[in-house]
Amino acid sequence: MQELASLLPIVGIALLFWLLIIRPQSKRARAVRQMQSELQTGLEVMLTSGVFGTIVAIADDHLLLRIADGVTIRVAKGAVGNVVDPATRTETTEPEPPPEA
C-alpha cells in the first residue's frame, strides 16, 4: 500500500501535465487541421510566415495564392496559419513618412 502512495504524486504530476499542456495543444492542432481542410477558393488567408493572399486554386497538398496583382505563388496547405475575417480586415496603405522635426 505504501508503494502505491509513493506513486501518487508522480501520477498527479503526469495528470496535471496532460491537462495543462498536452490536451490544449492537441485541441489547437485539431482546429488548425480542420481549418486547413475547409479552405476554399476566394478566401483571404494569412500564411504562418505572415504573408497575406487570396486562394486562387486548391490541389491535394498545395494551393495557389495570389499575393498581388499578377503575382501567384504555390504554397503547402500546412503553411496556412488562419483565414482572414473580412469584418476585421483593414486595407493596407503606404506608410506615412515620419514628420520632419
C-alpha positions in Angstrom: 0.0 0.0 0.0 2.9 2.4 0.8 4.3 1.8 -2.7 1.0 3.0 -4.3 1.0 6.1 -2.0 4.6 6.9 -3.2 3.5 6.8 -6.8 0.5 9.1 -6.3 2.5 12.4 -6.6 4.0 11.2 -9.9 0.6 10.2 -11.3 -0.7 13.6 -10.1 2.1 15.5 -11.9 1.5 13.4 -15.1 -2.2 14.2 -15.0 -1.6 17.9 -14.4 1.0 17.9 -17.3 -1.6 16.3 -19.6 -4.4 18.7 -18.6 -2.3 21.9 -18.8 -0.1 21.2 -21.8 -0.9 18.2 -24.0 -4.7 18.5 -24.2 -4.9 22.2 -25.1 -2.1 21.7 -27.7 -3.9 18.8 -29.3 -7.1 20.8 -29.5 -5.3 23.7 -31.2 -3.7 21.3 -33.7 -7.1 19.7 -34.4 -8.6 23.1 -35.1 -5.8 24.1 -37.4 -6.1 20.8 -39.4 -9.9 21.3 -39.7 -9.4 24.9 -40.9 -6.9 23.8 -43.5 -9.2 21.0 -44.7 -12.1 23.5 -45.2 -10.1 26.0 -47.4 -12.0 27.3 -50.5 -11.0 29.4 -53.4 -11.7 33.1 -52.9 -10.8 33.1 -49.2 -8.2 35.5 -47.9 -5.7 33.8 -45.7 -2.5 34.5 -43.8 0.4 32.1 -44.0 2.4 31.2 -41.0 5.2 33.4 -42.4 2.8 36.4 -42.3 2.1 36.7 -46.0 -1.5 37.6 -46.9 -3.1 36.4 -50.1 -6.3 35.1 -51.7 -6.7 31.5 -52.7 -6.9 31.0 -56.4 -6.8 27.2 -56.8 -6.5 24.2 -54.5 -4.8 20.9 -55.1 -4.3 17.9 -52.9 -1.4 19.1 -50.8 -0.8 22.7 -52.0 -2.7 25.8 -53.2 -2.1 28.8 -55.4 -2.2 32.0 -53.6 -2.5 35.5 -55.2 -0.5 37.9 -53.1 -0.6 40.9 -55.5 -2.0 41.7 -59.0 -0.3 39.3 -61.4 1.7 37.5 -58.6 0.7 34.0 -57.7 2.7 31.6 -55.5 2.4 27.9 -54.8 2.4 27.0 -51.1 1.7 24.0 -49.0 -1.7 23.8 -47.3 0.2 23.4 -44.0 1.6 26.9 -44.4 -1.8 28.5 -44.0 -2.0 29.9 -40.5 -5.5 31.3 -40.4 -8.3 32.7 -42.6 -8.7 36.4 -42.5 -12.1 37.6 -41.3 -13.5 40.2 -43.8 -15.1 42.1 -40.9 -11.9 42.8 -39.1 -9.8 43.3 -42.3 -8.1 46.6 -42.7 -6.9 48.0 -46.0 -3.1 48.2 -46.2 -1.8 51.6 -47.4 1.6 53.0 -47.9 3.1 54.0 -44.6 3.2 57.7 -43.9 6.6 59.2 -43.7 7.7 60.4 -40.3 7.1 64.0 -39.5 10.1 66.2 -40.0 11.5 67.7 -36.8 
